[in-house]
Amino acid sequence: MGIALMSMSLSQGTIQQQASLSVMKMAIGNTEQQGEAVQELISSANVKAL
């Protein structure tokens, strides 16, 4: 395997990792927003503990 091919493979791997990390960050952000919305809903509903 030539140096150029190895360099391209490494670069593609790095790009894939960066894309995966970006998707994960978006998913975490969405989950946090949903959690906050649920907390607000529970607070506004004034639910009594059983």
N, CA and C of each residue as an Amber inpcrd file, in Angstrom:
protein
   150
   0.8520000  -1.1750000   0.0000000   0.0000000   0.0000000   0.0000000
   0.8980000   1.2370000   0.0000000   0.6570000   2.1420000  -0.9330000
   1.4840000   3.3360000  -1.0370000   1.1620000   4.3550000   0.0430000
   2.0830000   5.2620000   0.2290000   1.9200000   6.3040000   1.2490000
   0.6890000   7.1600000   0.9470000   0.4740000   7.4800000  -0.3230000
  -0.6790000   8.3180000  -0.6960000  -1.9850000   7.6190000  -0.3420000
  -2.0530000   6.3150000  -0.6370000  -3.2650000   5.5500000  -0.3410000
  -3.4940000   5.4570000   1.1650000  -2.4350000   5.2500000   1.9150000
  -2.5530000   5.1820000   3.3780000  -3.0130000   6.5280000   3.9290000
  -2.4920000   7.6120000   3.3680000  -2.8790000   8.9500000   3.8040000
  -4.3570000   9.2120000   3.5200000  -4.8100000   8.8030000   2.3420000
  -6.2210000   8.9770000   1.9930000  -7.1210000   8.1580000   2.9110000
  -6.7170000   6.9420000   3.2110000  -7.5020000   6.0800000   4.0990000
  -7.5950000   6.6850000   5.5000000  -6.4900000   7.1960000   5.9930000
  -6.4760000   7.8330000   7.3110000  -7.3680000   9.0610000   7.3190000
  -7.3050000   9.8400000   6.2540000  -8.1150000  11.0530000   6.1490000
  -9.6050000  10.7030000   6.1270000  -9.9730000   9.6740000   5.3750000
 -11.3740000   9.2490000   5.3100000 -11.8520000   8.7660000   6.6730000
 -10.9910000   8.0530000   7.3840000 -11.3490000   7.5770000   8.7200000
 -11.5810000   8.7390000   9.6710000 -10.7400000   9.7520000   9.5660000
 -10.8800000  10.9420000  10.4150000 -12.1830000  11.6660000  10.1050000
 -12.5060000  11.7970000   8.8380000 -13.7460000  12.4690000   8.4320000
 -14.9540000  11.6870000   8.9420000 -14.9130000  10.3630000   8.8550000
 -16.0220000   9.5460000   9.3480000 -16.1930000   9.7080000  10.8530000
 -15.0860000   9.7710000  11.5940000 -15.1630000   9.9760000  13.0410000
 -15.7710000  11.3320000  13.3570000 -15.3660000  12.3590000  12.6210000
 -15.8950000  13.7040000  12.8540000 -17.3890000  13.7500000  12.5610000
 -17.8180000  13.0750000  11.5010000 -19.2440000  13.0450000  11.1600000
 -20.0330000  12.3050000  12.2360000 -19.5040000  11.1870000  12.7030000
 -20.1800000  10.4300000  13.7510000 -20.3010000  11.2480000  15.0260000
 -19.2530000  11.9730000  15.3780000 -19.2690000  12.8160000  16.5700000
 -20.3010000  13.9320000  16.4250000 -20.3860000  14.5170000  15.2520000
 -21.3720000  15.5760000  15.0180000 -22.7960000  15.0440000  15.1680000
 -23.0520000  13.8720000  14.6200000 -24.3860000  13.2690000  14.7430000
 -24.6920000  12.9670000  16.2010000 -23.7140000  12.4560000  16.9270000
 -23.9130000  12.1350000  18.3410000 -24.2150000  13.4050000  19.1400000
 -23.4980000  14.4900000  18.8570000 -23.7400000  15.7560000  19.5580000
 -25.1460000  16.2610000  19.2790000 -25.6080000  16.1230000  18.0310000
 -26.9650000  16.5490000  17.6930000 -27.9860000  15.7050000  18.4510000
 -27.7570000  14.4030000  18.5350000 -28.6770000  13.5180000  19.2390000
 -28.7250000  13.8590000  20.7280000 -27.5620000  14.1440000  21.3070000
 -27.5140000  14.5160000  22.7270000 -28.2700000  15.8250000  22.9410000
 -28.0880000  16.7780000  22.0560000 -28.8010000  18.0550000  22.1540000
 -30.2960000  17.8590000  22.0880000 -30.7510000  17.0010000  21.1690000
 -32.1820000  16.7200000  21.0380000 -32.7210000  16.0470000  22.2890000
 -31.9560000  15.1260000  22.8470000 -32.3740000  14.4220000  24.0520000
 -32.4890000  15.3830000  25.2250000 -31.5350000  16.2970000  25.3360000
 -31.5820000  17.2870000  26.4120000 -32.8080000  18.1760000  26.2720000
 -33.1210000  18.5880000  25.0520000 -34.2980000  19.4280000  24.8220000
 -35.5730000  18.6750000  25.1860000 -35.6380000  17.4020000  24.8290000
 -36.8240000  16.6050000  25.1490000 -36.9640000  16.4310000  26.6550000
 -35.8450000  16.2280000  27.3360000 -35.8740000  16.0900000  28.7890000
 -36.3720000  17.3520000  29.4620000 -35.9120000  18.4980000  28.9800000
 -36.3580000  19.7710000  29.5350000 -37.8540000  19.9670000  29.2800000
 -38.3130000  19.5780000  28.0960000 -39.7350000  19.7120000  27.7710000
 -40.5810000  18.8300000  28.6830000 -40.1100000  17.6210000  28.9550000
 -40.8420000  16.7140000  29.8480000 -40.8890000  17.2940000  31.2570000
 -39.7760000  17.8490000  31.7190000 -39.7490000  18.4630000  33.0510000
 -40.7370000  19.6190000  33.1310000 -40.7870000  20.4510000  32.0920000
 -41.7320000  21.5630000  32.0820000 -43.1710000  21.0580000  32.0770000
 -43.4150000  20.0110000  31.2990000 -44.7690000  19.4560000  31.2190000
 -45.2000000  18.9090000  32.5710000 -44.3100000  18.2060000  33.2330000
 -44.6380000  17.6390000  34.5460000 -44.8640000  18.7660000  35.5530000
 -44.0330000  19.7930000  35.5090000 -44.1890000  20.9160000  36.4260000
 -45.4970000  21.6560000  36.1820000 -45.8340000  21.8670000  34.9170000
 -47.0440000  22.6180000  34.5980000 -48.3100000  21.8010000  34.8740000
 -48.1880000  20.4800000  34.8460000 -49.3590000  19.6300000  35.0930000
 -49.6760000  19.5450000  36.5830000 -48.7120000  19.9410000  37.4190000
 -48.9060000  19.9490000  38.8720000 -49.3120000  18.5530000  39.3500000
 -48.5570000  17.5580000  38.9260000 -48.8660000  16.1570000  39.2440000
 -48.5610000  15.8860000  40.7140000 -49.4950000  15.2250000  41.3780000
 -49.2760000  14.8340000  42.7830000 -48.6890000  13.4270000  42.8200000
 -47.7510000  13.2080000  43.7260000 -47.1460000  11.8830000  43.8810000
 -48.1680000  10.9340000  44.4790000 -48.1580000   9.7190000  44.0050000
 -49.0990000   8.7120000  44.5300000 -48.5840000   8.1120000  45.7980000
